[in-house]
Amino acid sequence: MAETNNTDKLIVDFLKSHKKEVHDDGFTHRVMRRLPHTEKERKIGYLTPVALVLSAILFVALGGAKMMWETLKINLIDMIYDGSAQMLDWRTTAIVTVVLLYLGTRKICSLN
């Protein structure tokens, strides 16, 4: 049993030391995009934008935007009263905004 473990370790070490990366220049991605899709995958593909639009409509209709605005307003007022607004400068706010927009955009783009 110990001999088998030693042999396995030697094989793994050999393969790790002689590993070569194969560059396919996007070949795998092109092949995967050309494979035929099943009917179920097509239905799901059509359902995603419908669900996105429906959720946006419900968010606005049920007052989600108003609740977010009120929460933001209350938090900003509390920060001003507590004096913690002095810790925030325009650079910090700009960096946080850019990072959140970037992450949100990447998430939305990855849904396709």
C-alpha positions as CSV (number, residue, x, y, z in Angstrom):
1,M,0.0,0.0,0.0
2,A,2.8,2.4,0.9
3,E,4.5,1.5,-2.4
4,T,1.4,2.5,-4.4
5,N,1.2,5.8,-2.5
6,N,4.8,6.5,-3.2
7,T,4.4,5.7,-6.9
8,D,1.3,7.9,-7.1
9,K,3.2,10.7,-5.6
10,L,6.1,10.3,-8.0
11,I,3.7,10.3,-11.0
12,V,1.9,13.4,-9.7
13,D,5.3,15.2,-9.1
14,F,6.5,14.2,-12.6
15,L,3.3,15.4,-14.3
16,K,3.4,18.7,-12.4
17,S,7.0,19.4,-13.3
18,H,6.4,18.6,-17.0
19,K,3.1,20.4,-17.4
20,K,2.6,22.4,-20.6
21,E,-0.2,24.9,-21.2
22,V,-2.0,24.4,-24.5
23,H,-3.2,27.7,-26.0
24,D,-6.2,27.3,-28.2
25,D,-6.7,31.0,-29.2
26,G,-10.5,30.8,-28.5
27,F,-11.0,27.5,-30.3
28,T,-12.9,25.9,-27.4
29,H,-15.2,28.9,-27.0
30,R,-16.0,28.9,-30.8
31,V,-16.8,25.2,-30.7
32,M,-19.0,25.5,-27.6
33,R,-21.0,28.4,-29.2
34,R,-21.6,26.3,-32.4
35,L,-23.0,23.3,-30.6
36,P,-26.7,22.9,-31.0
37,H,-28.9,24.0,-28.1
38,T,-31.7,21.9,-26.8
39,E,-35.3,23.2,-26.8
40,K,-35.1,23.6,-23.0
41,E,-32.0,25.9,-23.2
42,R,-33.7,28.0,-25.9
43,K,-36.8,28.5,-23.7
44,I,-34.6,29.5,-20.7
45,G,-32.7,31.9,-23.0
46,Y,-36.0,33.6,-23.9
47,L,-37.2,33.6,-20.3
48,T,-34.2,35.5,-18.9
49,P,-35.0,38.9,-20.5
50,V,-38.7,38.5,-19.7
51,A,-38.0,37.8,-16.1
52,L,-35.6,40.8,-15.9
53,V,-38.2,43.2,-17.4
54,L,-40.9,41.8,-15.1
55,S,-38.8,42.1,-12.0
56,A,-37.9,45.7,-12.9
57,I,-41.6,46.6,-13.4
58,L,-42.5,44.9,-10.1
59,F,-39.7,46.7,-8.3
60,V,-41.0,50.1,-9.5
61,A,-44.7,49.2,-9.1
62,L,-44.3,48.0,-5.5
63,G,-42.3,51.0,-4.4
64,G,-38.8,49.6,-4.4
65,A,-37.2,52.7,-5.9
66,K,-39.0,54.9,-3.4
67,M,-37.9,52.7,-0.5
68,M,-34.3,52.7,-1.7
69,W,-34.3,56.5,-2.0
70,E,-35.8,57.0,1.5
71,T,-33.3,54.6,3.0
72,L,-30.4,56.4,1.3
73,K,-31.8,59.8,2.4
74,I,-32.2,58.6,6.1
75,N,-28.7,57.1,6.1
76,L,-27.1,60.3,4.7
77,I,-29.0,62.5,7.2
78,D,-27.9,60.2,10.1
79,M,-24.3,60.3,8.8
80,I,-24.4,64.1,8.8
81,Y,-25.8,64.3,12.3
82,D,-23.3,61.7,13.7
83,G,-20.4,63.5,12.1
84,S,-19.3,60.5,10.1
85,A,-19.8,62.3,6.9
86,Q,-16.5,64.0,7.5
87,M,-14.8,60.6,6.9
88,L,-16.3,60.5,3.4
89,D,-14.6,62.6,0.8
90,W,-15.4,62.9,-2.9
91,R,-12.6,60.5,-3.9
92,T,-13.9,57.7,-1.7
93,T,-17.4,58.2,-3.0
94,A,-16.2,58.2,-6.6
95,I,-14.2,55.0,-6.2
96,V,-17.0,53.2,-4.5
97,T,-19.4,54.3,-7.2
98,V,-17.1,53.2,-10.0
99,V,-16.4,49.8,-8.4
100,L,-20.1,49.1,-7.8
101,L,-21.0,50.1,-11.4
102,Y,-18.2,47.9,-12.7
103,L,-19.3,44.9,-10.7
104,G,-23.0,45.5,-11.6
105,T,-22.2,45.7,-15.3
106,R,-20.1,42.5,-15.1
107,K,-22.9,40.7,-13.4
108,I,-25.5,41.8,-15.9
109,C,-23.2,40.9,-18.8
110,S,-22.6,37.4,-17.4
111,L,-26.3,36.6,-17.4
112,N,-26.2,36.1,-21.2
